[in-house]
Amino acid sequence: MRGAIIFVAAFLLFLVITLGYQGLPPAEMIYDAVGLPASIDYDVLGLPAKNLILAIFNGFIYGVIIWLIYTLAEKAGLIPKKQKAEAVATT
């Protein structure tokens, strides 16, 4: 569950960063490689569609990378796992 929170936090962080700075790699390279049009003339939620697409690409890519690093660090024991509380039965 913590891994999902890490992914969402990283996704939102890089989504906002990319909306402010569209030159953040690798979104532009992926956008060009897929063959999407170089200019899109309409806005989505008040933002140019191309900028929003680039932000989603970067958010997803960096979210997966950070989630993977977190998961590997947790498996290696660098991050302590959350321990479940043991219920003590009183009789």
N, C-alpha and C positions, 0 to 999 in steps of 0.2 A: 504494500500500500504506500509506503514512503517513496518507493521508486516512481510511482505515478505522480505523486506530488512534486518530486524533483523534476520530472519531465515537463509537467504543466508550468511550473515556475520558470524553467529555462526557456520553454517555448514562448511564453508571454514576454519574458525579458528580451529575447532576441527579436521577437516580432516588433516590439516598441523601438529597439535600437535600429532595426533595419528601416522602419518607417521614417526615422530621422536621418539615416545615412544609407542611401540605396546602393552605395558602392561596396558594401560588405560582402566578401565572397562567401560561398560559392554560388549564390542564387543567380546572379547574372549569367554565369557560365552555363548553368543548368537550363535557364530560360532560353538562352541562345541555342543550346544543343537540342532541345526539344523541338525547336522550330516555331515557336509562338511568334506572333507578329511583333515587330519592333516598336510600333506605337499603337496604343489602344486609346481611342478618343473619348471613352466614357468614364464616369466616376462611379465608385462603389462606396457608399457611406461617406461621401464627401472626399474620398481619396482617389487618386488616379489608379485605375485597375492594375496597371503593370506594377506599381509600387506595392500594392497590397499582395499581389502574387509573389513578388520577390520576398516580402516580409514573411509570408506563410512558408515558403521554401526554406528560408534561413531558420525560422523558428523551429520547424520540424527537424531539420538536419542537426542543428546545434542541440536541440532537445534530446535527440537520440544519442548523440555523442556524450553529453553530460550524464544522461541516465545510464549509459553503458559503463562509463568510468565509475559512477557511484555504485552500480551493482557489482562490478569487479572488486572495488575496494571493500565493499561489505562482505563479499565471499572470502576475501583474503584476510579478513579479520581486522582491517584497519579502522573500520567503523563498527562499533558494538551494535549487535542486534537488539531489538526491543524484546525484553523478556516478559513473558506472560506471568501475570500474578497467579500464584497457586492458592487455590481456596483450601483453607484448613477446616476440615469438618470437626465441629465440636459436638461431642455426644454427651 
